[in-house]
Amino acid sequence: MATEEIKELWGEELFNVFADHLDSEGWLTENWAYIVEDNLSDWDEDFNDTNEKREVYGLMYNIDFEYNGDKTKIRRINKSFPLEFVSGL
């Protein structure tokens, strides 16, 4: 898959978070929760809540995945609806 196809599959926000962990076929090659915890911040430099982690967790819990043969990788499926985070606050 071309990079643009992978970006379209995952959506721009998730692609930006996971780009370094996606292979050439669009499979996420590592545990996504660890990536979120290690790479996103809860707070900015002024200690304001960034909502970055909450938004990505919300997106990931609301999409469907397929697993590769040995269940070590996931890839988004069922991209019928645009993926966007809507805050309940």
N, C-alpha and C positions, 0 to 999 in steps of 0.2 A: 504494500500500500504506500502511496505517496504521503508525505507529511500532511498535506492539506486534507486528504481523505481521512487520516487518523484524527485530525483536529475536528473535522465534521462529525465523525463517529462519536467522539467523546464530548464535544462541545468545547468552546473556547476556554471557559473557566477551568474545567477539569483537565483539559489538555495542558494548560499553563502550569497546573499543580503537578501533574504526573509525567510531563514530557520526557524527563530524563529516565523514566522507568517504564516506558512503552517500547515494545520491540517493533520491528519493521512490518508486522502484521496487525498492529494495534492491540496486542495483548499487554496487560499490565503485569509486569514480571515480579513484583514484590507486594507485600501486604500493604494495602492502601492506607490503613489506619496508622501504621508506623510512619509512613511518608508524611501524612498530615501532621502528626504530632511532632515529627522532627523538623519540618520545614515551614510550618505556618505559625504565626505568633498570635497569642491571645491579646496582646497589648502593643500599642505603638510607643514611641519614645516619650510621650507625655502621659503614659499609663491610661490611655483611653482604650476601651474595648474595641478591637478591630472586627470582631465577628467572623474572621476568616475561617477558623476551624468549624464553627457552627454552620456556616454556609456550605462548606464542602461536605461535612457529615450529612447535612440535610439532602444535598444533591445525591450523594452516593447511596443513601438509604432509600431513595425514591426512584432508582433506575434498575432495570433488569440486566443481568449478566449471563454470559455463557462461560463455561469452563473448558479449558483445553483437555486433552486426553488423560493426563495424569493429575488433573485438578490443581496444578501449581500456578496457573495464570487465569485471569479473568479478562473478558472483553464485553463492552456494552452491546446490548442487543435491543431490539424494539424501539428504534428511534422515531416512532410515529409522531411524538409530541415534542415540541421544543423544550429544551432543558433550561430552566431558570429557577433561581431561588426566590421565593416570595416570603418575606418576613411576616410572622404573625404578630410582631410587636408594633 
